[in-house]
Amino acid sequence: MPAYRGLYAAALPTIAAALFASSPYLQTGPVALTSLLAFGVLSALATPGTDEYIELGILLALMVGVVRLSVGLLRAGVIAYLISKPLLIGFMPAAAILIVATQLPAALGSTQSGDGILTDAVWTLTHPGSWTTTAVLLSAAVLALMLGGWRIHKVFPSVLIAVALGVAYSVLTDYEGATVGSIPGGFPSVIVDLPWGDVPSLVVAAIVIALVGFVEPSSIARTFAAQERQPWDPDREFLGQGAANIAAGLTGGFPVGGSFSRSALNRTAGAKTRWSGAITGAAVLIFLPFSGFLSSLPTAVLAAIVIGSVAGLVRPLPILRLARFSRPQFVVAGATFVLTLALAPRVDKAVVIGIGLAVATHLWRELSLEVPSWTEAGTLHLRPRGVLWFGSAARLEDRFVELLGAHPETSELVIHLDGVGRIDTTAALSLRSLVGDARTAGLTVEFADVRPRWRRLVTGVIEQEHDPIGT
């Protein structure tokens, strides 16, 4: 997207988010993760930078806004928690690598070959002859300024200073490298003439971006709320993020989200209410008529700012640490990491596959019902551990038949239910059938360690001689 579209995405959307936001610190606007997801989808449908690409980006922002607004209105904000932690542990560092890779050619002043994100980055790194000395020096200076600024103070305006110095250098030296280019003055206009016929091709992507992109603002808001022991409402936050994206679409921006770094800076600077976000948006809006001077800003400076902002997210070690605690979750994280890089720029597909792996892993674990057993004086004891539902009930029945054959002297069966996390109706009926088979085989049956919440199910269904559902 043209750089000035980022200013549009940082103006009215930020104000719109503040009207509904639950967190007093959350800063909304262009963020790297959401932008990468959007780029992956849009670049597969149109050539980046073309009018068609820009219109699709605007339409995508509207659709993301509608999805998030719908989630908030339906009070279904809890679905934000369905994105598993292992999936994010794998996705975030891979996404950060891709973001850095997209910026490397600009940061080094190299000409991209256009073969792909990682291919361009590797080609750039392995062909130092294509680098531009001035661009390299500018990028190094910006990164040094950002690193030094963070060490001086958390609110040190290193990015602002880097932009100002970059523009000044470009103007004073007649910089011949790539710059931001022409920026139209004035305020954004409302846009409704969009390629509505492409809505079906963007639906899945809009849902993925709406949910995955919400993880960052929700984690920020939850963290700050926990630290300050303040309530936080995910439904209101979905409304705020939905309104922000609709505003971005109507004013010619692109999909936006909550920024961790800007939100932390906002809090450190002393913000107390959600109107701090509105003031930020108003400041950008007031600045728009004067934004033309940014046309001389070297793209190497912008690239270095992006690299400096996301480089800290390149942390693959947590993926390896997962292997020590859960191999299935390690597989989810590792597969998501690899797929995100392999399928770039269609990282949305990697997320969808990662979600599928996470769900499959969960179902596999739910099916893995453990049934420890022991015998005492002719009594067979079973203590199932896990979730007893229609998918795992057969495991308990099979285990009982197996043990009954191994212990023909058994005269009594005791089933302990303290290790069961949940029992659904189908599993209860299966248990009733098991009890009936045991009694037919001449065993007396007893239930022990029944939790209070299962007593009604045990007495009303499992221990009944006749089928309580069928009769």
NULUM-599418 format. One record per residue (C-alpha): residue in three letters; residue number from 1; y, z, x. Coordinates in steps of 0.001 Angstrom, whole numbers, plus 500000, padded with zeros to 6 digits. Layout:
("ALA"; NUM; (Y; Z; X))
...
# end
This chain:
("MET"; 1; (500000; 500000; 500000))
("PRO"; 2; (503571; 499404; 501224))
("ALA"; 3; (504899; 502562; 502846))
("TYR"; 4; (507725; 503017; 500345))
("ARG"; 5; (505110; 503396; 497585))
("GLY"; 6; (504282; 506684; 499274))
("LEU"; 7; (507820; 507874; 498538))
("TYR"; 8; (507307; 506962; 494883))
("ALA"; 9; (504062; 508942; 494909))
("ALA"; 10; (505880; 511978; 496342))
("ALA"; 11; (508806; 512052; 493898))
("LEU"; 12; (508175; 512178; 490134))
("PRO"; 13; (504445; 513016; 490456))
("THR"; 14; (505336; 516231; 492264))
("ILE"; 15; (507749; 517172; 489488))
("ALA"; 16; (505170; 516332; 486795))
("ALA"; 17; (502514; 518479; 488499))
("ALA"; 18; (504883; 521468; 488590))
("LEU"; 19; (505268; 521401; 484806))
("PHE"; 20; (501617; 522391; 484288))
("ALA"; 21; (500443; 523814; 487641))
("SER"; 22; (498687; 527168; 487728))
("SER"; 23; (499229; 527832; 491434))
("PRO"; 24; (502783; 528679; 492546))
("TYR"; 25; (502218; 527081; 495954))
("LEU"; 26; (500338; 523837; 495340))
("GLN"; 27; (502211; 520791; 496640))
("THR"; 28; (501165; 517489; 495095))
("GLY"; 29; (501660; 513995; 496481))
("PRO"; 30; (500003; 511471; 498801))
("VAL"; 31; (497002; 512999; 500588))
("ALA"; 32; (494647; 511439; 503107))
("LEU"; 33; (491360; 512135; 501303))
("THR"; 34; (492420; 510697; 497945))
("SER"; 35; (494085; 507759; 499694))
("LEU"; 36; (490895; 506977; 501609))
("LEU"; 37; (488839; 507054; 498406))
("ALA"; 38; (491359; 504760; 496714))
("PHE"; 39; (491440; 502388; 499702))
("GLY"; 40; (487669; 502067; 499659))
("VAL"; 41; (487677; 501002; 496026))
("LEU"; 42; (490736; 498752; 496103))
("SER"; 43; (489904; 496930; 499328))
("ALA"; 44; (486640; 495762; 497752))
("LEU"; 45; (488559; 494180; 494863))
("ALA"; 46; (491635; 492710; 496543))
("THR"; 47; (493201; 492082; 499945))
("PRO"; 48; (495227; 495132; 501088))
("GLY"; 49; (498974; 494584; 500870))
("THR"; 50; (498843; 491816; 498271))
("ASP"; 51; (500463; 492071; 494845))
("GLU"; 52; (497027; 492222; 493233))
("TYR"; 53; (496032; 495119; 495485))
("ILE"; 54; (499243; 497023; 494687))
("GLU"; 55; (498832; 496526; 490935))
("LEU"; 56; (495226; 497718; 491074))
("GLY"; 57; (496349; 500797; 493029))
("ILE"; 58; (498929; 501616; 490367))
("LEU"; 59; (496342; 501115; 487623))
("LEU"; 60; (493859; 503333; 489473))
("ALA"; 61; (496454; 506125; 489610))
("LEU"; 62; (496867; 505926; 485836))
("MET"; 63; (493116; 506060; 485287))
("VAL"; 64; (492657; 509027; 487619))
("GLY"; 65; (495441; 510735; 485698))
("VAL"; 66; (493764; 510081; 482350))
("VAL"; 67; (490430; 511457; 483614))
("ARG"; 68; (491995; 514632; 484980))
("LEU"; 69; (494170; 515105; 481927))
("SER"; 70; (491103; 514733; 479701))
("VAL"; 71; (489172; 517326; 481714))
("GLY"; 72; (492061; 519756; 481401))
("LEU"; 73; (492541; 519207; 477665))
("LEU"; 74; (488810; 519651; 477044))
("ARG"; 75; (488922; 522855; 479106))
("ALA"; 76; (486125; 521506; 481261))
("GLY"; 77; (487701; 522448; 484594))
("VAL"; 78; (484493; 524181; 485583))
("ILE"; 79; (483022; 520769; 486490))
("ALA"; 80; (485130; 520928; 489650))
("TYR"; 81; (482577; 523423; 490934))
("LEU"; 82; (479722; 520941; 490497))
("ILE"; 83; (480632; 519211; 493763))
("SER"; 84; (478258; 521074; 496064))
("LYS"; 85; (479420; 522684; 499283))
("PRO"; 86; (476831; 520875; 501452))
("LEU"; 87; (478088; 517554; 500069))
("LEU"; 88; (481641; 518449; 501102))
("ILE"; 89; (480483; 519739; 504491))
("GLY"; 90; (479048; 516282; 505131))
("PHE"; 91; (481761; 514233; 503477))
("MET"; 92; (484924; 515853; 504847))
("PRO"; 93; (484342; 515297; 508605))
("ALA"; 94; (483128; 511739; 507988))
("ALA"; 95; (486195; 511026; 505853))
("ALA"; 96; (488421; 512492; 508560))
("ILE"; 97; (486775; 510250; 511159))
("LEU"; 98; (487444; 507223; 508970))
("ILE"; 99; (491061; 508240; 508404))
("VAL"; 100; (491605; 508620; 512144))
("ALA"; 101; (489830; 505296; 512714))
("THR"; 102; (492164; 503488; 510291))
("GLN"; 103; (495179; 504740; 512243))
("LEU"; 104; (493984; 504132; 515801))
("PRO"; 105; (495022; 500445; 516051))
("ALA"; 106; (498560; 501243; 514835))
("ALA"; 107; (498823; 504325; 517034))
("LEU"; 108; (497852; 502309; 520117))
("GLY"; 109; (499813; 499201; 519159))
("SER"; 110; (496685; 497063; 519022))
("THR"; 111; (495930; 494085; 516800))
("GLN"; 112; (493061; 494764; 514413))
("SER"; 113; (490183; 492333; 514293))
("GLY"; 114; (489704; 492889; 510553))
("ASP"; 115; (485921; 493397; 510696))
("GLY"; 116; (485887; 496937; 509283))
("ILE"; 117; (487327; 500405; 509748))
("LEU"; 118; (484931; 501667; 512429))
("THR"; 119; (484535; 498253; 514019))
("ASP"; 120; (488304; 497911; 514444))
("ALA"; 121; (488555; 501420; 515881))
("VAL"; 122; (485737; 500838; 518379))
("TRP"; 123; (487185; 497459; 519364))
("THR"; 124; (490596; 499045; 519890))
("LEU"; 125; (489224; 501869; 522043))
("THR"; 126; (487125; 499505; 524164))
("HIS"; 127; (489948; 497005; 524735))
("PRO"; 128; (492778; 498948; 526393))
("GLY"; 129; (494336; 495637; 527360))
("SER"; 130; (495353; 495205; 523737))
("TRP"; 131; (497315; 498458; 523707))
("THR"; 132; (501099; 498526; 523687))
("THR"; 133; (502535; 500982; 526183))
("THR"; 134; (505475; 501964; 523998))
("ALA"; 135; (503266; 502610; 520964))
("VAL"; 136; (500900; 504741; 523035))
("LEU"; 137; (503780; 506802; 524423))
("LEU"; 138; (505320; 507245; 520964))
("SER"; 139; (501993; 508394; 519522))
("ALA"; 140; (501392; 510797; 522392))
("ALA"; 141; (504903; 512240; 522002))
("VAL"; 142; (504433; 512756; 518248))
("LEU"; 143; (501071; 514481; 518715))
("ALA"; 144; (502527; 516700; 521436))
("LEU"; 145; (505480; 517556; 519191))
("MET"; 146; (503200; 518451; 516272))
("LEU"; 147; (500927; 520581; 518439))
("GLY"; 148; (503864; 522321; 520063))
("GLY"; 149; (505593; 522847; 516730))
("TRP"; 150; (502560; 524600; 515238))
("ARG"; 151; (502502; 526940; 518204))
("ILE"; 152; (506199; 527729; 517895))
("HIS"; 153; (506084; 528556; 514178))
("LYS"; 154; (504127; 527478; 511113))
("VAL"; 155; (507263; 526147; 509416))
("PHE"; 156; (508613; 524315; 512456))
("PRO"; 157; (509606; 520850; 511107))
("SER"; 158; (507777; 518854; 513751))
("VAL"; 159; (506967; 515922; 511432))
("LEU"; 160; (510573; 515659; 510245))
("ILE"; 161; (511814; 515729; 513829))
("ALA"; 162; (509209; 513134; 514858))
("VAL"; 163; (510354; 510763; 512099))
("ALA"; 164; (514038; 511231; 512949))
("LEU"; 165; (513474; 510682; 516667))
("GLY"; 166; (511224; 507708; 515952))
("VAL"; 167; (513895; 505992; 513850))
("ALA"; 168; (516586; 506794; 516421))
("TYR"; 169; (514486; 505395; 519257))
("SER"; 170; (513695; 502237; 517304))
("VAL"; 171; (517361; 501567; 516475))
("LEU"; 172; (518786; 502410; 519889))
("THR"; 173; (516229; 500398; 521887))
("ASP"; 174; (515719; 497477; 519488))
("TYR"; 175; (512055; 498389; 519290))
("GLU"; 176; (509942; 495227; 519065))
("GLY"; 177; (506740; 496821; 517879))
("ALA"; 178; (505528; 497142; 514286))
("THR"; 179; (507784; 499130; 511965))
("VAL"; 180; (507662; 500239; 508342))
("GLY"; 181; (509742; 497231; 507321))
("SER"; 182; (511924; 496598; 504322))
("ILE"; 183; (512285; 499467; 501838))
("PRO"; 184; (513912; 498713; 498493))
("GLY"; 185; (516708; 501124; 497631))
("GLY"; 186; (517143; 502874; 494306))
("PHE"; 187; (514794; 504666; 491983))
("PRO"; 188; (511351; 503436; 490908))
("SER"; 189; (511106; 501646; 487585))
("VAL"; 190; (508500; 502215; 484894))
("ILE"; 191; (505588; 499778; 485235))
("VAL"; 192; (503324; 498829; 482330))
("ASP"; 193; (502481; 495202; 483194))
("LEU"; 194; (499191; 495874; 484968))
("PRO"; 195; (495790; 494120; 485253))
("TRP"; 196; (494245; 496001; 482317))
("GLY"; 197; (491264; 493664; 482364))
("ASP"; 198; (490098; 495341; 485599))
("VAL"; 199; (489764; 498759; 483960))
("PRO"; 200; (485926; 498544; 483675))
("SER"; 201; (485565; 497883; 487414))
("LEU"; 202; (487630; 500981; 488218))
("VAL"; 203; (486103; 503492; 485787))
("VAL"; 204; (483452; 504968; 488095))
("ALA"; 205; (485879; 505094; 491015))
("ALA"; 206; (488506; 506827; 488873))
("ILE"; 207; (486003; 509502; 487848))
("VAL"; 208; (484853; 510039; 491448))
("ILE"; 209; (488410; 510271; 492760))
("ALA"; 210; (489444; 512548; 489883))
("LEU"; 211; (486641; 515010; 490613))
("VAL"; 212; (486202; 514789; 494389))
("GLY"; 213; (489940; 514594; 494976))
("PHE"; 214; (490397; 517740; 492876))
("VAL"; 215; (488232; 519778; 495254))
("GLU"; 216; (491072; 520049; 497774))
("PRO"; 217; (493772; 521356; 495406))
("SER"; 218; (491305; 523647; 493630))
("SER"; 219; (490120; 525196; 496899))
("ILE"; 220; (493735; 525705; 497982))
("ALA"; 221; (494735; 527342; 494705))
("ARG"; 222; (491599; 529521; 494548))
("THR"; 223; (492093; 530690; 498124))
("PHE"; 224; (495704; 531710; 497595))
("ALA"; 225; (494918; 533305; 494225))
("ALA"; 226; (492133; 535404; 495763))
("GLN"; 227; (494330; 536497; 498664))
("GLU"; 228; (497080; 537647; 496316))
("ARG"; 229; (494770; 538859; 493508))
("GLN"; 230; (496415; 536551; 491027))
("PRO"; 231; (494717; 534614; 488199))
("TRP"; 232; (494158; 530889; 488512))
("ASP"; 233; (493334; 528423; 485759))
("PRO"; 234; (491436; 525251; 486792))
("ASP"; 235; (492101; 523661; 483389))
("ARG"; 236; (495868; 523960; 483860))
("GLU"; 237; (495539; 522591; 487368))
("PHE"; 238; (493613; 519598; 486047))
("LEU"; 239; (496455; 519048; 483570))
("GLY"; 240; (499000; 519225; 486373))
("GLN"; 241; (497090; 516841; 488620))
("GLY"; 242; (496506; 514519; 485673))
("ALA"; 243; (500201; 514441; 484795))
("ALA"; 244; (501043; 513794; 488452))
("ASN"; 245; (498759; 510753; 488642))
("ILE"; 246; (500019; 509327; 485368))
("ALA"; 247; (503561; 509715; 486692))
("ALA"; 248; (502469; 508008; 489923))
("GLY"; 249; (501004; 505105; 487968))
("LEU"; 250; (504015; 504672; 485701))
("THR"; 251; (506452; 504679; 488637))
("GLY"; 252; (504555; 502386; 490991))
("GLY"; 253; (502775; 504897; 493204))
("PHE"; 254; (499081; 505393; 493866))
("PRO"; 255; (496501; 508182; 493302))
("VAL"; 256; (497794; 511574; 494467))
("GLY"; 257; (496368; 515044; 494952))
("GLY"; 258; (497104; 518498; 496283))
("SER"; 259; (497807; 518819; 499997))
("PHE"; 260; (496373; 521781; 501907))
("SER"; 261; (498832; 521542; 504801))
("ARG"; 262; (501919; 521097; 502612))
("SER"; 263; (500804; 523845; 500236))
("ALA"; 264; (500243; 526266; 503124))
("LEU"; 265; (503656; 525332; 504524))
("ASN"; 266; (505210; 525859; 501091))
("ARG"; 267; (503722; 529349; 500871))
("THR"; 268; (504694; 530256; 504418))
("ALA"; 269; (508252; 529090; 503763))
("GLY"; 270; (508541; 531695; 501005))
("ALA"; 271; (507809; 529844; 497761))
("LYS"; 272; (507300; 532172; 494793))
("THR"; 273; (506835; 529922; 491755))
("ARG"; 274; (505433; 526494; 490875))
("TRP"; 275; (508995; 525184; 490643))
("SER"; 276; (509011; 524928; 494424))
("GLY"; 277; (506926; 521787; 493920))
("ALA"; 278; (509443; 520427; 491440))
("ILE"; 279; (512259; 521025; 493929))
("THR"; 280; (510289; 519125; 496562))
("GLY"; 281; (509884; 516182; 494193))
("ALA"; 282; (513555; 516303; 493226))
("ALA"; 283; (514547; 516245; 496892))
("VAL"; 284; (512458; 513115; 497476))
("LEU"; 285; (513882; 511533; 494326))
("ILE"; 286; (517447; 512166; 495486))
("PHE"; 287; (516561; 510737; 498892))
("LEU"; 288; (515176; 507455; 497545))
("PRO"; 289; (518510; 505534; 497388))
("PHE"; 290; (519047; 506351; 501067))
("SER"; 291; (515487; 505681; 502242))
("GLY"; 292; (516344; 502274; 503687))
("PHE"; 293; (516994; 503728; 507135))
("LEU"; 294; (513247; 504462; 507402))
("SER"; 295; (512610; 500720; 507673))
("SER"; 296; (513037; 501011; 511454))
("LEU"; 297; (510407; 503737; 511791))
("PRO"; 298; (507630; 502577; 514166))
("THR"; 299; (504223; 502515; 512488))
("ALA"; 300; (502856; 504155; 515650))
("VAL"; 301; (504805; 507292; 514694))
("LEU"; 302; (503358; 507289; 511171))
("ALA"; 303; (499850; 506713; 512508))
("ALA"; 304; (500162; 509587; 514959))
("ILE"; 305; (501378; 511907; 512173))
("VAL"; 306; (498328; 511058; 510065))
("ILE"; 307; (495960; 511521; 513012))
("GLY"; 308; (497524; 514863; 513884))
("SER"; 309; (497238; 516022; 510283))
("VAL"; 310; (493538; 515253; 509766))
("ALA"; 311; (492045; 515559; 513261))
("GLY"; 312; (491246; 519216; 512632))
("LEU"; 313; (488891; 518211; 509809))
("VAL"; 314; (486530; 516412; 512204))
("ARG"; 315; (484040; 519274; 512373))
("PRO"; 316; (480408; 518116; 512358))
("LEU"; 317; (479001; 521442; 513656))
("PRO"; 318; (478796; 523031; 510173))
("ILE"; 319; (476362; 520259; 509230))
("LEU"; 320; (474044; 521233; 512084))
("ARG"; 321; (474361; 524928; 511247))
("LEU"; 322; (473100; 524229; 507744))
("ALA"; 323; (469717; 523320; 509225))
("ARG"; 324; (469195; 526960; 510215))
("PHE"; 325; (469554; 528195; 506645))
("SER"; 326; (468363; 525381; 504374))
("ARG"; 327; (466794; 522118; 505415))
("PRO"; 328; (467200; 520499; 501982))
("GLN"; 329; (470932; 521283; 501995))
("PHE"; 330; (471127; 520021; 505571))
("VAL"; 331; (469620; 516751; 504365))
("VAL"; 332; (472288; 516515; 501641))
("ALA"; 333; (475118; 517163; 504110))
("GLY"; 334; (473688; 514941; 506845))
("ALA"; 335; (472931; 512064; 504496))
("THR"; 336; (476411; 512244; 502961))
("PHE"; 337; (477966; 512228; 506439))
("VAL"; 338; (475981; 509181; 507557))
("LEU"; 339; (476436; 507297; 504283))
("THR"; 340; (480194; 507901; 504266))
("LEU"; 341; (480462; 506241; 507669))
("ALA"; 342; (477902; 503520; 506946))
("LEU"; 343; (479322; 502479; 503572))
("ALA"; 344; (482979; 502577; 504633))
("PRO"; 345; (485320; 501686; 503111))
("ARG"; 346; (483314; 502281; 499882))
("VAL"; 347; (483167; 506014; 500489))
("ASP"; 348; (483075; 506573; 496726))
("LYS"; 349; (479524; 505185; 496740))
("ALA"; 350; (478577; 507700; 499438))
("VAL"; 351; (479937; 510504; 497262))
("VAL"; 352; (477972; 509329; 494225))
("ILE"; 353; (474767; 509135; 496283))
("GLY"; 354; (475527; 512562; 497767))
("ILE"; 355; (475927; 514024; 494291))
("GLY"; 356; (472602; 512473; 493313))
("LEU"; 357; (470920; 514008; 496374))
("ALA"; 358; (472447; 517407; 495614))
("VAL"; 359; (471198; 517281; 492014))
("ALA"; 360; (467740; 516096; 493138))
("THR"; 361; (467574; 518936; 495671))
("HIS"; 362; (468510; 521431; 492983))
("LEU"; 363; (465853; 520097; 490621))
("TRP"; 364; (463254; 520147; 493378))
("ARG"; 365; (464039; 523800; 494084))
("GLU"; 366; (463937; 524609; 490364))
("LEU"; 367; (460489; 523042; 490178))
("SER"; 368; (459253; 525115; 493117))
("LEU"; 369; (458095; 528185; 491189))
("GLU"; 370; (456373; 530731; 493402))
("VAL"; 371; (453566; 532752; 491812))
("PRO"; 372; (452504; 535637; 494085))
("SER"; 373; (449364; 537417; 492863))
("TRP"; 374; (447096; 540347; 493643))
("THR"; 375; (444171; 542190; 492079))
("GLU"; 376; (443663; 545908; 491504))
("ALA"; 377; (440542; 547360; 489937))
("GLY"; 378; (439716; 544299; 487886))
("THR"; 379; (443341; 543637; 486957))
("LEU"; 380; (445004; 540372; 487960))
("HIS"; 381; (448736; 540672; 488592))
("LEU"; 382; (451101; 537675; 488539))
("ARG"; 383; (454749; 537903; 489552))
("PRO"; 384; (456388; 534461; 489147))
("ARG"; 385; (459585; 534020; 491152))
("GLY"; 386; (462208; 531441; 490334))
("VAL"; 387; (463374; 529755; 487162))
("LEU"; 388; (460794; 529455; 484406))
("TRP"; 389; (461685; 526337; 482435))
("PHE"; 390; (459917; 523332; 480970))
("GLY"; 391; (459778; 521679; 484392))
("SER"; 392; (458104; 524610; 486159))
("ALA"; 393; (455987; 526158; 483369))
("ALA"; 394; (453020; 523955; 484249))
("ARG"; 395; (452982; 525451; 487741))
("LEU"; 396; (452406; 528928; 486277))
("GLU"; 397; (449613; 527688; 484001))
("ASP"; 398; (447865; 525873; 486859))
("ARG"; 399; (448135; 528921; 489092))
("PHE"; 400; (446634; 531150; 486394))
("VAL"; 401; (443636; 528854; 485871))
("GLU"; 402; (443110; 528677; 489636))
("LEU"; 403; (443180; 532479; 490021))
("LEU"; 404; (440978; 533049; 486997))
("GLY"; 405; (438318; 530861; 488587))
("ALA"; 406; (438665; 532693; 491887))
("HIS"; 407; (438375; 536142; 490221))
("PRO"; 408; (435772; 535913; 487426))
("GLU"; 409; (435462; 539701; 487380))
("THR"; 410; (439001; 540075; 486085))
("SER"; 411; (439274; 541897; 482772))
("GLU"; 412; (443029; 542372; 482478))
("LEU"; 413; (446098; 540244; 483196))
("VAL"; 414; (449512; 541739; 483967))
("ILE"; 415; (452484; 539368; 484207))
("HIS"; 416; (455578; 540807; 485925))
("LEU"; 417; (458832; 539149; 484857))
("ASP"; 418; (461329; 540873; 487164))
("GLY"; 419; (461298; 537915; 489575))
("VAL"; 420; (462247; 535333; 486943))
("GLY"; 421; (465899; 534299; 486901))
("ARG"; 422; (465767; 532469; 483565))
("ILE"; 423; (463249; 531615; 480857))
("ASP"; 424; (463856; 528743; 478461))
("THR"; 425; (462165; 528252; 475086))
("THR"; 426; (459659; 525654; 476322))
("ALA"; 427; (458544; 527958; 479139))
("ALA"; 428; (458239; 530841; 476662))
("LEU"; 429; (455967; 528725; 474474))
("SER"; 430; (453922; 527781; 477553))
("LEU"; 431; (453591; 531466; 478402))
("ARG"; 432; (452436; 532149; 474832))
("SER"; 433; (449804; 529450; 475274))
("LEU"; 434; (448751; 530991; 478590))
("VAL"; 435; (448449; 534395; 476956))
("GLY"; 436; (446298; 532887; 474196))
("ASP"; 437; (443997; 531257; 476748))
("ALA"; 438; (443692; 534534; 478630))
("ARG"; 439; (442747; 536422; 475475))
("THR"; 440; (440230; 533731; 474557))
("ALA"; 441; (438687; 534243; 478014))
("GLY"; 442; (438242; 537939; 477191))
("LEU"; 443; (441234; 539345; 479079))
("THR"; 444; (443713; 541864; 477805))
("VAL"; 445; (447286; 540788; 478555))
("GLU"; 446; (450293; 542940; 479343))
("PHE"; 447; (453868; 542126; 480370))
("ALA"; 448; (455576; 544402; 482890))
("ASP"; 449; (459049; 544727; 484389))
("VAL"; 450; (460606; 542857; 481497))
("ARG"; 451; (464356; 542622; 481843))
("PRO"; 452; (466384; 543600; 478754))
("ARG"; 453; (467570; 540044; 478186))
("TRP"; 454; (463973; 538740; 478007))
("ARG"; 455; (462571; 541387; 475626))
("ARG"; 456; (463464; 539482; 472476))
("LEU"; 457; (461887; 536308; 473838))
("VAL"; 458; (458753; 538195; 474934))
("THR"; 459; (458232; 540017; 471649))
("GLY"; 460; (459433; 537202; 469378))
("VAL"; 461; (457720; 534252; 471039))
("ILE"; 462; (455407; 534988; 473957))
("GLU"; 463; (453407; 537852; 472478))
("GLN"; 464; (453032; 536284; 469034))
("GLU"; 465; (449505; 535197; 468094))
("HIS"; 466; (450820; 532349; 465927))
("ASP"; 467; (453270; 529680; 467039))
("PRO"; 468; (456678; 531037; 465937))
("ILE"; 469; (458220; 527596; 466155))
("GLY"; 470; (455529; 525666; 464294))
("THR"; 471; (455252; 528259; 461531))
# end
